[in-house]
């Protein structure tokens, strides 16, 4: 991308700006153009080591995600097994066992719970200033 250089303060500005974002000087079409630096998504002094609190949060989030995947995989496997077993062995009248009707009239219900967590950290000059944790919970009953 290209940016327009302010003649007064040498600050880089987007092409669509009419005035400099740093000093407020008017920008003209004749001002010098220069390639814009690609800005990084993370601060340049981003710490590579995580604090113990961050490690615990990361571990808890990973454990919750793995547990959710395991439960969903187990449910899919059970549904597959129940469908395959009933189709594979048809019951004839001669081989069917006598089964009394169930006494429980309450239908079984399955509740699926999904928890999503997002951690937003505000860093200034290499120091953690504020941390916001957002949690969303969705429940579905079948």
Backbone as JSON, one array per atom type, in Angstrom:
{
  "sequence": "XXXXXXXXXXXXXXXXXXXXXXXXXXXXXXXXXXXXXXXXXXXXXXXXXXXXXXXXXXXXXXXXXXXXXXXXXXXXXXXXXXXXXXXXXXXXXXXXXXXXXXXXXXXXXXXXXXXXXXXXXXXXXXXXXXXXXXXXXXXXXX",
  "N": [[0.84, -1.17, 0.0], [0.32, 2.36, -0.42], [1.29, 5.5, 0.94], [0.68, 8.98, 1.75], [3.08, 11.46, 2.28], [3.43, 13.92, 4.73], [4.28, 17.3, 4.08], [5.03, 19.06, 6.08], [5.52, 17.77, 8.62], [6.49, 15.26, 8.01], [4.99, 12.97, 8.44], [3.37, 9.87, 7.77], [0.43, 9.4, 5.87], [-2.84, 8.04, 5.04], [-3.93, 7.73, 1.59], [-6.47, 8.84, 1.13], [-6.78, 10.88, 2.99], [-7.24, 14.39, 3.6], [-6.02, 16.14, 5.25], [-3.17, 16.22, 7.43], [-2.74, 13.63, 9.78], [-1.19, 13.95, 12.03], [-0.15, 16.65, 12.38], [-2.05, 18.3, 11.22], [-1.75, 19.77, 8.9], [-2.53, 20.82, 5.55], [-2.89, 18.45, 2.99], [-1.68, 17.91, -0.28], [-2.11, 16.97, -3.75], [0.39, 16.88, -4.86], [2.18, 16.1, -2.94], [4.76, 13.98, -1.61], [4.82, 10.48, -2.3], [4.98, 7.38, -0.58], [5.89, 3.94, 0.13], [3.75, 2.2, 2.36], [4.33, 0.95, 5.64], [3.8, -2.41, 6.61], [1.7, -3.07, 9.19], [2.11, -4.84, 12.22], [0.11, -7.43, 13.73], [0.42, -8.02, 16.38], [1.95, -6.47, 19.25], [5.29, -5.2, 18.85], [7.02, -5.74, 20.9], [6.04, -8.03, 22.06], [5.64, -10.36, 24.61], [7.23, -13.51, 24.68], [7.06, -15.52, 26.52], [4.52, -16.88, 28.56], [2.55, -15.77, 31.32], [1.99, -17.37, 34.54], [-0.76, -17.21, 35.14], [-1.89, -16.79, 32.61], [-1.12, -19.16, 31.4], [-2.64, -21.01, 32.88], [-5.24, -20.21, 32.15], [-5.15, -20.69, 29.41], [-4.68, -23.46, 29.45], [-7.05, -24.33, 30.7], [-8.97, -23.54, 28.8], [-8.18, -25.08, 26.6], [-8.53, -27.67, 27.67], [-11.29, -27.69, 28.08], [-12.18, -27.43, 25.44], [-11.19, -29.83, 24.3], [-12.6, -31.69, 25.84], [-15.23, -31.12, 25.05], [-15.1, -31.8, 22.33], [-14.61, -34.55, 22.62], [-16.97, -35.45, 23.83], [-18.86, -34.85, 21.82], [-17.89, -36.49, 19.76], [-18.24, -39.0, 20.94], [-21.05, -39.05, 21.17], [-21.77, -39.02, 18.45], [-20.64, -41.44, 17.62], [-22.15, -43.26, 19.18], [-24.72, -42.8, 18.12], [-24.29, -43.7, 15.51], [-23.64, -46.39, 16.01], [-26.03, -47.29, 17.16], [-27.8, -46.99, 15.05], [-26.63, -48.7, 13.15], [-26.71, -51.2, 14.39], [-29.43, -51.76, 14.64], [-30.19, -51.93, 11.98], [-28.62, -54.0, 11.04], [-29.35, -56.4, 12.28], [-32.22, -57.67, 11.8], [-35.23, -58.19, 13.59], [-37.15, -60.99, 13.92], [-40.47, -62.36, 14.27], [-40.35, -64.85, 15.54], [-37.87, -64.88, 16.8], [-37.9, -62.73, 18.45], [-37.5, -61.32, 21.62], [-39.6, -61.31, 24.51], [-40.69, -58.35, 25.71], [-41.47, -56.29, 28.34], [-43.53, -53.38, 28.5], [-42.01, -50.18, 29.0], [-41.93, -48.65, 32.22], [-41.38, -46.1, 32.82], [-42.43, -42.98, 31.87], [-41.35, -40.6, 31.18], [-39.71, -38.79, 28.71], [-36.35, -39.13, 27.49], [-33.93, -36.58, 27.71], [-31.51, -34.65, 26.03], [-28.93, -32.48, 26.71], [-27.0, -30.06, 25.25], [-24.17, -28.21, 25.84], [-22.36, -25.36, 25.07], [-19.48, -23.57, 25.54], [-17.91, -20.54, 25.11], [-14.95, -18.67, 25.19], [-13.28, -15.58, 25.33], [-10.35, -13.73, 25.54], [-9.27, -10.53, 26.01], [-6.5, -8.53, 25.85], [-4.93, -5.58, 26.94], [-2.1, -3.89, 26.16], [0.48, -1.68, 27.09], [3.42, -0.1, 26.4], [4.86, -2.49, 26.76], [3.77, -3.54, 29.07], [1.17, -5.22, 30.76], [-1.9, -3.77, 30.87], [-4.7, -3.96, 31.1], [-7.11, -6.55, 31.31], [-9.66, -8.26, 29.73], [-12.19, -10.59, 30.08], [-14.38, -12.45, 28.25], [-17.2, -14.45, 28.35], [-19.33, -16.76, 26.78], [-22.26, -18.64, 26.85], [-24.0, -21.28, 25.46], [-26.91, -23.21, 25.33], [-28.51, -26.16, 24.32], [-31.37, -28.07, 24.17], [-32.48, -31.31, 23.5]],
  "CA": [[0.0, 0.0, 0.0], [1.06, 3.61, -0.55], [0.79, 6.56, 1.81], [1.09, 10.33, 1.39], [3.96, 12.02, 3.31], [3.13, 15.33, 5.04], [5.46, 18.13, 3.85], [5.39, 19.81, 7.28], [6.06, 16.95, 9.72], [6.98, 14.0, 7.44], [4.15, 11.87, 8.94], [2.69, 9.14, 6.72], [-1.03, 9.47, 5.94], [-3.51, 7.33, 3.95], [-4.14, 8.55, 0.4], [-7.76, 9.54, 1.15], [-6.77, 12.01, 3.93], [-7.0, 15.72, 3.06], [-5.18, 16.82, 6.23], [-2.24, 15.34, 8.13], [-3.28, 13.12, 11.04], [-0.32, 14.32, 13.15], [-0.03, 18.09, 12.61], [-3.22, 18.99, 10.7], [-1.43, 20.53, 7.69], [-3.25, 20.39, 4.36], [-2.16, 17.58, 2.08], [-2.02, 18.18, -1.67], [-1.84, 15.87, -4.67], [1.81, 16.89, -5.24], [3.0, 15.6, -1.84], [5.5, 12.76, -1.93], [4.2, 9.21, -1.97], [5.94, 6.39, -0.1], [5.22, 2.69, 0.51], [3.33, 2.12, 3.76], [4.79, -0.22, 6.36], [2.76, -3.34, 7.04], [1.68, -3.09, 10.66], [1.97, -6.16, 12.81], [-1.1, -7.61, 14.53], [0.82, -8.05, 17.77], [2.99, -5.48, 19.53], [6.63, -5.68, 18.52], [7.66, -6.24, 22.11], [5.13, -9.04, 22.62], [6.42, -11.35, 25.37], [7.1, -14.87, 24.18], [6.7, -16.38, 27.65], [3.22, -16.57, 29.15], [2.54, -15.76, 32.78], [1.29, -18.54, 35.07], [-2.21, -17.03, 35.02], [-2.23, -17.01, 31.21], [-0.97, -20.6, 31.14], [-3.81, -21.68, 33.46], [-6.4, -19.9, 31.32], [-4.97, -21.41, 28.16], [-4.88, -24.88, 29.74], [-8.48, -24.57, 30.95], [-9.69, -23.42, 27.54], [-7.86, -26.26, 25.79], [-9.17, -28.84, 28.27], [-12.72, -27.59, 27.8], [-12.38, -27.73, 24.02], [-10.97, -31.26, 24.08], [-13.72, -32.42, 26.45], [-16.4, -30.92, 24.19], [-14.91, -32.63, 21.14], [-14.75, -35.95, 23.0], [-18.4, -35.72, 24.05], [-19.53, -34.85, 20.52], [-17.46, -37.69, 19.04], [-18.92, -40.13, 21.57], [-22.47, -39.04, 20.78], [-21.87, -39.42, 17.04], [-20.34, -42.87, 17.56], [-23.31, -43.99, 19.7], [-25.8, -42.72, 17.12], [-23.9, -44.58, 14.42], [-23.75, -47.78, 16.47], [-27.45, -47.64, 17.36], [-28.41, -47.12, 13.73], [-26.06, -49.86, 12.47], [-27.12, -52.45, 15.04], [-30.83, -52.05, 14.35], [-30.31, -52.28, 10.57], [-27.87, -55.22, 10.75], [-30.0, -57.61, 12.81], [-33.68, -57.52, 11.87], [-35.86, -59.09, 14.55], [-38.33, -61.68, 13.41], [-41.45, -62.66, 15.32], [-39.95, -66.05, 16.28], [-36.68, -64.66, 17.62], [-38.03, -61.52, 19.26], [-37.75, -61.56, 23.04], [-40.78, -60.65, 25.06], [-40.25, -57.21, 26.5], [-42.59, -55.57, 28.94], [-43.43, -51.95, 28.19], [-41.3, -49.44, 30.06], [-42.8, -48.01, 33.2], [-41.04, -44.68, 32.86], [-43.07, -42.27, 30.76], [-40.63, -39.36, 30.92], [-38.75, -38.96, 27.62], [-34.98, -38.74, 27.77], [-33.55, -35.33, 27.06], [-30.07, -34.44, 25.9], [-28.59, -31.07, 26.74], [-25.68, -29.75, 24.74], [-23.71, -26.91, 26.33], [-21.16, -24.87, 24.41], [-18.94, -22.4, 26.23], [-16.88, -19.86, 24.33], [-14.28, -17.67, 26.01], [-12.35, -14.72, 24.61], [-9.57, -12.89, 26.45], [-8.72, -9.35, 25.34], [-5.48, -7.92, 26.69], [-4.48, -4.26, 26.53], [-0.7, -3.74, 26.52], [1.08, -0.38, 26.84], [4.85, -0.06, 26.68], [5.32, -3.8, 27.2], [3.14, -3.9, 30.34], [-0.26, -5.56, 30.68], [-2.65, -2.73, 31.56], [-6.05, -4.4, 31.41], [-7.47, -7.83, 30.7], [-11.1, -8.45, 29.73], [-12.54, -11.97, 29.76], [-15.77, -12.57, 27.84], [-17.65, -15.84, 28.25], [-20.66, -16.94, 26.23], [-22.73, -20.01, 27.08], [-25.16, -21.65, 24.69], [-27.45, -24.53, 25.7], [-29.55, -26.68, 23.43], [-31.99, -29.28, 24.7], [-33.14, -32.11, 22.47]],
  "C": [[0.89, 1.25, 0.0], [0.44, 4.63, 0.4], [1.36, 7.9, 1.35], [1.89, 10.92, 2.56], [3.64, 13.51, 3.48], [4.39, 16.17, 4.82], [5.92, 18.86, 5.12], [6.08, 18.93, 8.33], [6.6, 15.6, 9.28], [6.22, 12.79, 7.98], [3.46, 11.2, 7.77], [1.18, 9.14, 6.93], [-1.63, 8.62, 4.82], [-3.8, 8.29, 2.79], [-5.43, 9.36, 0.46], [-7.8, 10.72, 2.12], [-6.51, 13.31, 3.21], [-6.05, 16.51, 3.96], [-4.33, 15.79, 6.95], [-2.86, 14.91, 9.47], [-2.44, 13.51, 12.23], [-0.33, 15.82, 13.43], [-1.21, 18.89, 12.06], [-2.95, 19.82, 9.45], [-2.2, 19.95, 6.51], [-2.35, 19.55, 3.48], [-2.62, 17.86, 0.66], [-1.66, 16.97, -2.51], [-0.36, 15.76, -5.01], [2.71, 16.37, -4.12], [3.6, 14.25, -2.19], [4.71, 11.53, -1.48], [5.29, 8.24, -1.54], [5.2, 5.11, 0.23], [4.93, 2.67, 2.0], [3.88, 0.84, 4.39], [3.6, -1.11, 6.71], [2.8, -3.4, 8.55], [1.44, -4.5, 11.15], [0.68, -6.23, 13.62], [-0.78, -7.59, 16.02], [1.85, -6.95, 18.01], [4.37, -6.06, 19.24], [7.36, -6.23, 19.73], [6.78, -7.26, 22.83], [5.95, -10.1, 23.34], [6.17, -12.76, 24.84], [6.7, -15.83, 25.29], [5.36, -15.93, 28.22], [3.33, -16.61, 30.67], [1.81, -17.01, 33.27], [-0.23, -18.42, 34.95], [-2.66, -17.29, 33.57], [-2.12, -18.48, 30.85], [-2.16, -21.38, 31.69], [-5.05, -21.44, 32.6], [-6.33, -20.65, 30.0], [-5.2, -22.9, 28.36], [-6.35, -25.21, 29.97], [-9.28, -24.5, 29.66], [-9.42, -24.63, 26.64], [-8.53, -27.51, 26.34], [-10.66, -28.85, 27.99], [-13.02, -27.92, 26.34], [-12.21, -29.21, 23.72], [-12.12, -32.08, 24.66], [-14.97, -32.3, 25.59], [-16.29, -31.77, 22.93], [-15.1, -34.12, 21.46], [-16.22, -36.33, 23.2], [-19.13, -35.79, 22.72], [-19.15, -36.09, 19.7], [-18.13, -38.93, 19.62], [-20.39, -40.2, 21.19], [-22.64, -39.49, 19.34], [-21.61, -40.92, 16.89], [-21.52, -43.69, 18.06], [-24.48, -43.96, 18.72], [-25.52, -43.66, 15.96], [-24.09, -46.04, 14.81], [-25.22, -48.2, 16.63], [-28.14, -47.82, 16.02], [-27.91, -48.36, 13.0], [-26.55, -51.17, 13.09], [-28.59, -52.78, 14.73], [-31.02, -52.45, 12.89], [-29.65, -53.63, 10.27], [-28.6, -56.47, 11.21], [-31.51, -57.39, 12.89], [-34.26, -58.58, 12.81], [-37.11, -59.68, 13.93], [-39.25, -61.99, 14.58], [-41.03, -63.86, 16.14], [-38.78, -65.77, 17.2], [-36.8, -63.46, 18.53], [-38.28, -61.87, 20.71], [-38.99, -60.79, 23.48], [-40.31, -59.56, 26.01], [-41.48, -56.52, 27.04], [-42.43, -54.08, 28.61], [-42.73, -51.21, 29.33], [-42.29, -48.74, 30.98], [-42.53, -46.51, 33.29], [-41.65, -44.01, 31.64], [-42.37, -40.96, 30.42], [-39.64, -39.59, 29.78], [-37.35, -38.5, 28.06], [-34.67, -37.44, 27.06], [-32.03, -35.22, 27.08], [-29.84, -32.94, 25.87], [-27.17, -30.9, 26.26], [-25.32, -28.34, 25.2], [-22.41, -26.56, 25.63], [-20.73, -23.6, 25.14], [-17.82, -21.83, 25.39], [-16.27, -18.78, 25.23], [-13.3, -16.89, 25.16], [-11.67, -13.83, 25.63], [-8.97, -11.77, 25.62], [-7.74, -8.7, 26.31], [-5.05, -6.59, 26.09], [-3.06, -4.08, 27.07], [-0.26, -2.32, 26.2], [2.52, -0.42, 27.29], [5.36, -1.37, 27.27], [4.71, -4.27, 28.51], [1.66, -4.2, 30.11], [-1.03, -4.56, 31.52], [-4.01, -3.24, 32.0], [-6.31, -5.71, 30.68], [-8.99, -8.0, 30.86], [-11.39, -9.88, 29.29], [-14.04, -12.0, 29.45], [-16.11, -14.05, 27.73], [-19.07, -15.85, 27.72], [-21.03, -18.41, 26.41], [-23.99, -20.21, 26.25], [-25.6, -23.05, 25.14], [-28.54, -24.89, 24.72], [-30.06, -27.97, 24.03], [-32.71, -30.0, 23.58], [-34.15, -33.02, 23.1]]
}
